[in-house]
């Protein structure tokens, strides 16, 4: 049951800055980790 409805809005950057920063860091770390895994995998398959 819907009690109240409000229009959609784009929040100001200050409201979402921490989430944006954490998402960016997570993506960077995931990329670095995948690069390490790929390097280890290539060494393992080369043996």
VEXKOLPA-722325 format. One record per residue: residue number from 1; residue in one letter; chain; x, y, z of N, C-alpha, C, O, CB in turn. Coordinates in steps of 0.1 Angstrom, whole numbers, plus 5000, padded with zeros to 4 digits. Glycine has a CB too. Example, Ala and Ser with C-alpha at 12.3 -4.5 7.8 and 13.67 -1.06 7.14 Angstrom:
<rs>
R   resi   resn   chain    n.x    n.y    n.z   ca.x   ca.y   ca.z    c.x    c.y    c.z    o.x    o.y    o.z   cb.x   cb.y   cb.z
R      1      a       A   5132   4943   5078   5123   4955   5078   5132   4967   5078   5142   4967   5085   5113   4955   5090
R      2      s       A   5128   4978   5071   5137   4989   5071   5129   5000   5079   5134   5011   5080   5141   4994   5057
</rs>
This chain:
<rs>
R   resi   resn   chain    n.x    n.y    n.z   ca.x   ca.y   ca.z    c.x    c.y    c.z    o.x    o.y    o.z   cb.x   cb.y   cb.z
R      1      x       A   5008   4988   5000   5000   5000   5000   5009   5012   5000   5018   5014   5008   4990   5000   5012
R      2      x       A   5006   5022   4991   5014   5034   4990   5008   5044   4999   4996   5047   4998   5014   5039   4975
R      3      x       A   5016   5050   5008   5011   5060   5017   5013   5074   5012   5005   5083   5014   5017   5058   5031
R      4      x       A   5025   5076   5007   5029   5089   5002   5038   5088   4990   5045   5078   4988   5037   5097   5013
R      5      x       A   5037   5098   4981   5044   5097   4968   5052   5110   4967   5046   5121   4969   5035   5095   4956
R      6      x       A   5064   5110   4963   5072   5122   4960   5078   5121   4946   5081   5110   4942   5082   5125   4971
R      7      x       A   5080   5132   4940   5086   5132   4927   5101   5127   4928   5108   5130   4937   5085   5146   4921
R      8      x       A   5105   5121   4917   5119   5117   4916   5128   5129   4915   5124   5139   4909   5122   5107   4904
R      9      x       A   5140   5128   4921   5149   5140   4920   5164   5135   4919   5167   5124   4924   5147   5149   4932
R     10      x       A   5172   5142   4913   5186   5139   4913   5193   5145   4925   5193   5158   4927   5193   5145   4900
R     11      x       A   5198   5137   4934   5204   5142   4947   5217   5150   4944   5224   5147   4934   5206   5131   4957
R     12      x       A   5219   5160   4952   5232   5167   4950   5244   5158   4953   5243   5148   4961   5232   5180   4959
R     13      x       A   5255   5161   4947   5267   5153   4949   5271   5151   4963   5276   5140   4967   5279   5159   4941
R     14      x       A   5269   5161   4971   5272   5160   4985   5265   5149   4992   5270   5143   5002   5269   5173   4993
R     15      x       A   5253   5146   4988   5245   5135   4994   5250   5121   4990   5248   5112   4998   5230   5136   4990
R     16      x       A   5256   5120   4979   5260   5107   4974   5275   5105   4972   5280   5095   4967   5253   5104   4961
R     17      x       A   5283   5115   4977   5297   5115   4974   5304   5103   4980   5313   5097   4974   5303   5128   4981
R     18      x       A   5301   5099   4993   5307   5087   4999   5304   5075   4991   5313   5066   4989   5302   5086   5013
R     19      x       A   5292   5073   4987   5288   5061   4979   5296   5060   4966   5301   5050   4962   5273   5060   4977
R     20      x       A   5296   5072   4959   5304   5073   4947   5318   5069   4949   5324   5062   4941   5302   5087   4940
R     21      x       A   5324   5075   4959   5338   5072   4962   5341   5057   4965   5350   5052   4960   5343   5081   4974
R     22      x       A   5332   5052   4973   5334   5037   4977   5332   5028   4964   5339   5019   4963   5324   5034   4988
R     23      x       A   5322   5032   4956   5320   5024   4944   5332   5025   4935   5336   5015   4929   5308   5029   4936
R     24      x       A   5338   5037   4933   5350   5038   4925   5361   5030   4930   5368   5024   4923   5353   5053   4924
R     25      x       A   5364   5031   4943   5375   5024   4950   5373   5009   4948   5382   5001   4944   5376   5027   4965
R     26      x       A   5360   5004   4949   5357   4990   4948   5360   4985   4933   5366   4975   4931   5343   4987   4951
R     27      x       A   5357   4993   4924   5359   4990   4910   5374   4990   4907   5379   4981   4900   5353   5000   4900
R     28      x       A   5382   4999   4912   5396   4999   4910   5403   4987   4917   5411   4981   4910   5402   5012   4917
R     29      x       A   5399   4984   4929   5404   4972   4936   5401   4959   4928   5409   4950   4927   5399   4971   4950
R     30      x       A   5389   4958   4923   5385   4946   4915   5393   4945   4903   5397   4934   4899   5370   4947   4912
R     31      x       A   5396   4956   4896   5404   4956   4884   5419   4952   4888   5425   4944   4880   5405   4969   4878
R     32      x       A   5424   4957   4898   5438   4953   4903   5438   4938   4907   5448   4931   4903   5442   4962   4914
R     33      x       A   5428   4934   4914   5428   4920   4918   5427   4911   4906   5434   4900   4905   5416   4917   4927
R     34      x       A   5419   4914   4896   5417   4906   4884   5430   4906   4876   5434   4895   4871   5406   4912   4875
R     35      x       A   5438   4917   4876   5450   4917   4869   5460   4907   4876   5468   4900   4869   5456   4931   4869
R     36      x       A   5460   4907   4889   5469   4898   4896   5465   4883   4894   5474   4875   4892   5468   4901   4911
R     37      x       A   5452   4881   4894   5447   4867   4891   5451   4863   4877   5456   4852   4875   5432   4866   4893
R     38      x       A   5449   4872   4867   5453   4869   4854   5468   4866   4853   5472   4857   4845   5450   4880   4844
R     39      x       A   5476   4874   4859   5491   4871   4859   5494   4858   4865   5502   4850   4860   5498   4883   4867
R     40      x       A   5488   4855   4877   5491   4842   4883   5486   4831   4874   5493   4820   4873   5484   4841   4897
R     41      x       A   5475   4832   4868   5469   4822   4859   5478   4819   4847   5481   4808   4843   5455   4826   4855
R     42      x       A   5484   4830   4842   5493   4829   4830   5505   4821   4835   5511   4813   4827   5496   4842   4824
R     43      x       A   5510   4824   4846   5522   4817   4851   5519   4802   4854   5527   4793   4851   5528   4823   4864
R     44      x       A   5507   4799   4859   5503   4786   4862   5502   4777   4849   5506   4766   4848   5490   4785   4870
R     45      x       A   5495   4784   4839   5493   4776   4827   5505   4775   4818   5506   4767   4809   5482   4783   4819
R     46      x       A   5516   4783   4821   5528   4783   4813   5538   4772   4818   5547   4768   4811   5535   4796   4814
R     47      x       A   5535   4766   4830   5544   4756   4835   5544   4743   4828   5551   4734   4831   5541   4753   4849
</rs>
